[in-house]
Amino acid sequence: MEHRELTHSIIGCAMRVHAALGPGLLESAYEACLYYELVDSGLKVHRQVSLPLVYRDVEQDVGYRIDLFVENKIIIELKSLDELHPIHTAQVLTYLKLSNTRLGLLINFNVKSLKDGIKRIVYGYN
């Protein structure tokens, strides 16, 4: 599945979750439900993937975790916040860099309309 088609499927799943639950829940609730939707739609998904930092050829386990990693192609970082800040985009960019992945989705479920809470982030391309 290509990135565009995969992104479309992920966003569709996220919209189903948001339509059912609405805003105001904890991030962990959205993560569990989105994981279920993605798997139910036939996608290969890993949850809470440990992401080590390699410093001077030594792997450091410093607690970074990818919320959802879909088809080993797209990182999903979930939030449930009043608003997103540049640090959240930086977090996804860091995860993309450390995992050598090109595309990430930053999804904030604490919005009235989910289309206002989705940010597509591409690493290494201008």
C-alpha positions as CSV (number, residue, x, y, z in Angstrom):
1,M,0.0,0.0,0.0
2,E,1.4,3.4,-0.9
3,H,1.8,6.2,1.6
4,R,-1.1,8.2,0.2
5,E,-3.5,5.3,0.4
6,L,-2.2,4.2,3.8
7,T,-2.6,7.8,5.2
8,H,-6.2,7.9,3.8
9,S,-7.0,4.7,5.6
10,I,-5.4,5.9,8.9
11,I,-7.3,9.2,8.8
12,G,-10.6,7.3,8.1
13,C,-10.0,5.1,11.2
14,A,-9.1,8.1,13.3
15,M,-12.3,9.9,12.2
16,R,-14.4,6.9,13.1
17,V,-12.8,6.9,16.6
18,H,-13.3,10.6,17.0
19,A,-17.0,10.4,15.8
20,A,-17.7,7.6,18.4
21,L,-15.8,9.1,21.4
22,G,-15.6,12.9,20.8
23,P,-13.0,15.1,22.5
24,G,-12.0,15.1,26.1
25,L,-10.7,11.6,26.9
26,L,-7.2,10.6,27.8
27,E,-4.7,9.9,25.0
28,S,-4.5,6.3,26.0
29,A,-8.2,5.7,25.3
30,Y,-7.8,7.1,21.8
31,E,-4.7,5.0,21.2
32,A,-6.4,1.8,22.2
33,C,-9.5,2.5,20.0
34,L,-7.4,3.7,17.0
35,Y,-5.2,0.6,17.3
36,Y,-8.4,-1.6,17.3
37,E,-9.8,0.3,14.2
38,L,-6.5,0.0,12.3
39,V,-6.1,-3.7,13.0
40,D,-9.8,-4.3,12.2
41,S,-9.3,-2.6,8.8
42,G,-6.5,-5.1,8.0
43,L,-3.4,-3.0,8.7
44,K,-0.3,-4.2,10.4
45,V,0.2,-2.0,13.5
46,H,2.7,-2.0,16.3
47,R,1.8,-0.2,19.5
48,Q,4.2,1.6,21.9
49,V,7.3,0.7,19.9
50,S,10.5,1.3,21.9
51,L,12.7,3.8,20.0
52,P,16.4,3.7,21.2
53,L,18.8,6.5,20.7
54,V,22.2,5.6,19.3
55,Y,24.9,7.8,20.6
56,R,28.5,7.2,19.6
57,D,27.6,3.7,18.4
58,V,26.0,2.8,21.7
59,E,22.3,2.2,21.9
60,Q,20.6,4.2,24.7
61,D,17.2,3.2,25.9
62,V,16.0,6.6,27.1
63,G,12.2,5.9,27.0
64,Y,11.1,7.1,23.6
65,R,8.0,5.3,22.4
66,I,6.2,5.5,19.1
67,D,2.4,5.4,19.9
68,L,1.5,3.5,16.7
69,F,3.6,2.4,13.8
70,V,1.5,1.4,10.8
71,E,2.8,-1.0,8.1
72,N,6.4,-0.1,9.2
73,K,5.9,3.1,7.1
74,I,3.9,5.7,9.1
75,I,4.5,6.9,12.7
76,I,1.4,8.1,14.5
77,E,1.8,10.3,17.5
78,L,-1.5,10.9,19.4
79,K,-2.4,13.8,21.6
80,S,-5.4,15.0,23.6
81,L,-4.5,18.6,24.2
82,D,-6.2,22.0,24.0
83,E,-3.7,22.9,21.2
84,L,-0.6,21.6,19.5
85,H,2.7,23.4,19.9
86,P,5.9,23.3,17.8
87,I,7.4,20.9,20.3
88,H,4.9,18.2,19.3
89,T,5.9,18.6,15.7
90,A,9.6,18.4,16.8
91,Q,8.8,15.2,18.7
92,V,7.4,13.5,15.6
93,L,10.4,14.7,13.5
94,T,12.7,13.3,16.1
95,Y,10.9,9.9,16.0
96,L,11.1,9.9,12.2
97,K,14.8,10.6,12.2
98,L,15.6,8.0,14.9
99,S,13.5,5.3,13.2
100,N,14.6,6.2,9.6
101,T,11.0,6.7,8.6
102,R,9.7,9.3,6.2
103,L,6.1,10.0,7.2
104,G,4.4,10.8,10.4
105,L,0.9,11.8,11.5
106,L,0.4,14.0,14.6
107,I,-3.2,13.6,15.6
108,N,-4.9,15.6,18.4
109,F,-8.2,14.2,19.4
110,N,-9.2,17.0,21.7
111,V,-10.7,19.1,18.9
112,K,-14.3,19.6,17.9
113,S,-13.6,18.5,14.3
114,L,-10.8,16.0,13.8
115,K,-9.8,17.5,10.5
116,D,-8.4,20.4,12.6
117,G,-6.4,18.0,14.7
118,I,-4.4,16.2,12.0
119,K,-0.9,17.3,10.9
120,R,1.1,15.4,8.3
121,I,4.8,15.5,8.9
122,V,7.4,14.5,6.3
123,Y,11.1,14.0,7.3
124,G,14.0,14.9,5.0
125,Y,12.0,16.6,2.3
126,N,11.3,20.3,1.9
